């Protein structure tokens, strides 16, 4: 009986460690998929992942101060 519980504990512990290893990106991808409707197409899924990745990249750049002011962007586009 002790062996049975030890095996169950080890399986449970292994499952927990696998869950902890799951990357943040993978968890966010699963959450994104869960929020989409059941009749979604592959194209829709890829678009959602693309937009999510672009937003995350932009937020990371903003956190690191790698942004350009609105006025500088305006000057660049209007000067051409």
Number of C-alpha atoms within 10 A of each C-alpha: 5 7 8 8 10 11 11 12 12 11 12 12 12 12 12 11 11 10 11 10 9 10 10 10 10 10 12 13 15 11 11 14 15 10 9 13 8 8 7 10 11 9 9 12 13 11 12 16 16 12 11 15 13 12 12 12 12 14 14 12 12 12 10 9 9 10 11 9 7 8 8 10 11 10 10 9 8 8 7 5
